[in-house]
């Protein structure tokens, strides 16, 4: 199953971004994680169908209402055995 790592920068910490990303990913049938990075960005690793990853990428560019997303970068990575969707 395709897997991608997204790095989201802007006002994305302290605004429920990770929890909202988890909800969106689960609704799309994706597995992976969303976690804060020390530089203030959020990393989202997700595996699933190409269509679901594209839909998640579109959502990440907006995020929840309190977020202000500046950039979303995507890196396709080797497939991983992901289960559930975690925040950390």
HUUR-V576582 format. One record per pair of residues at least 4 apart in sequence whose C-alpha atoms are under 7 Angstrom apart, sorted by the first residue. I is the first residue (numbers start at 0). J is the second residue. D is the distance in whole Angstrom. If there is no record, write none. Layout:
BEGIN
i & j & d
I & J & D
I & J & D
END
This chain:
BEGIN
i & j & d
0 & 46 & 6
0 & 47 & 5
0 & 48 & 6
0 & 78 & 6
1 & 46 & 6
1 & 47 & 6
1 & 48 & 6
1 & 49 & 6
1 & 78 & 6
2 & 45 & 6
2 & 46 & 4
2 & 47 & 7
2 & 75 & 6
2 & 76 & 6
2 & 77 & 6
2 & 78 & 5
2 & 79 & 7
3 & 44 & 6
3 & 45 & 6
3 & 46 & 6
3 & 73 & 7
3 & 74 & 6
3 & 75 & 4
3 & 76 & 5
4 & 42 & 7
4 & 43 & 6
4 & 44 & 4
4 & 45 & 7
4 & 73 & 6
4 & 74 & 5
4 & 75 & 6
4 & 76 & 7
5 & 42 & 6
5 & 43 & 5
5 & 44 & 6
5 & 71 & 6
5 & 72 & 5
5 & 73 & 5
5 & 74 & 6
6 & 40 & 7
6 & 41 & 6
6 & 42 & 5
6 & 43 & 6
6 & 71 & 6
6 & 72 & 5
6 & 73 & 7
7 & 40 & 6
7 & 41 & 5
7 & 42 & 6
7 & 68 & 7
7 & 70 & 6
7 & 71 & 5
7 & 72 & 7
8 & 40 & 5
8 & 41 & 7
8 & 68 & 6
8 & 69 & 6
8 & 70 & 5
8 & 71 & 7
9 & 40 & 7
9 & 67 & 6
9 & 68 & 5
9 & 69 & 5
9 & 70 & 7
10 & 66 & 5
10 & 67 & 5
10 & 68 & 6
11 & 16 & 6
11 & 40 & 6
11 & 41 & 7
11 & 66 & 5
11 & 67 & 7
11 & 68 & 7
12 & 16 & 6
12 & 35 & 7
12 & 39 & 7
14 & 65 & 6
14 & 66 & 6
15 & 19 & 6
16 & 20 & 6
16 & 62 & 6
16 & 63 & 6
16 & 66 & 7
17 & 21 & 6
17 & 33 & 5
17 & 34 & 7
17 & 86 & 6
18 & 22 & 6
18 & 86 & 7
19 & 23 & 6
19 & 63 & 6
20 & 24 & 6
21 & 25 & 6
21 & 33 & 7
21 & 84 & 6
21 & 85 & 7
22 & 26 & 6
23 & 27 & 6
24 & 28 & 6
24 & 29 & 5
24 & 55 & 7
25 & 29 & 6
25 & 84 & 7
27 & 51 & 6
28 & 47 & 7
29 & 45 & 6
29 & 46 & 6
29 & 47 & 5
30 & 45 & 5
30 & 46 & 5
30 & 47 & 7
30 & 81 & 6
30 & 82 & 5
30 & 83 & 5
30 & 84 & 5
31 & 44 & 5
31 & 45 & 4
31 & 46 & 6
31 & 81 & 6
31 & 82 & 7
31 & 83 & 6
31 & 84 & 5
31 & 85 & 6
32 & 43 & 6
32 & 44 & 5
32 & 45 & 7
32 & 84 & 5
32 & 85 & 4
32 & 86 & 5
33 & 41 & 7
33 & 42 & 6
33 & 43 & 4
33 & 44 & 6
33 & 85 & 6
33 & 86 & 5
33 & 87 & 7
34 & 41 & 6
34 & 42 & 5
34 & 43 & 7
34 & 86 & 6
34 & 87 & 5
35 & 39 & 7
35 & 40 & 6
35 & 41 & 5
35 & 42 & 6
35 & 87 & 7
36 & 40 & 5
36 & 41 & 6
36 & 42 & 7
46 & 81 & 7
47 & 51 & 6
47 & 52 & 7
48 & 52 & 6
49 & 53 & 6
50 & 54 & 6
51 & 55 & 6
52 & 56 & 6
53 & 57 & 6
54 & 58 & 6
55 & 59 & 6
56 & 60 & 6
58 & 62 & 6
60 & 68 & 6
60 & 71 & 6
61 & 68 & 6
62 & 66 & 6
END
